[in-house]
Amino acid sequence: MLTTKKIQSHFVDIIAITETRYPLQQWFHKTPTLEVSPLKGKNGIAYSTGNIIINSAFLSTSAVGCLRKTICHEIAHLVVGIQQAHNQKWESVYDELCSLSVDLRSGGHEIEMQQVKENIPYKYRLLGYLTDERVLDLGGAYRRTKKYLSYDGNHSFLGVRITSYKYVDYKAPLPKEIIQDKHLKELV
């Protein structure tokens, strides 16, 4: 299970690996530091100060591969510069760091992401109701947005019209026969 100390250890390890390819003095944003803190909707974020914040939702999970990919993602921003966003230069550095730092053979990324998602303290869950009476679990939300509250009836899922959306308490029991987000990819 991941702890703050273990997350810090992975960070130090990936920094050392990164420095073998990209010496620190060549980084756009130097002096990398790490903090573990709650983040809404993100696994991590990098700042021009060199500070990287990793979502505390990783704590008490076994999502090591996902964590290491997230750290590589944020370090790539520090190497090329935050202003580069996710351009080709950033992508090249990110891909190289992942190939050196993450065991890509292990698979399991979906399972790890599900562990992290389950640790995120969402207030609401968005459900989509289909004309064939199935219900889609579209995941957690921090706030209710107008897009779904004022739905005009033009969305569909695999050719089946979505009749309505509803926000429910995140911890409320789910309807039977619900299609959860972890199964959506299998159906598409």
Buried (B, 14 or more C-beta within 10 A) or exposed (E): EBEBEBBBEBBEEBBEBBBEEBEBEEBBBEEBEBBBEEBEEEBBBBBEEBBBBBBBBBBEBBBBBBBBBBBBBBBBBBBBBBEBEEEEBBEEBBEBBBEEBBEEEEEBBEBBBBBBBEBBEBEBBBBBBBEEEBBBBBBBBEEBEEEBEEBEEEBEBEEEEBBEBBBBEBEEEEEEEEBEBBEBEEEE
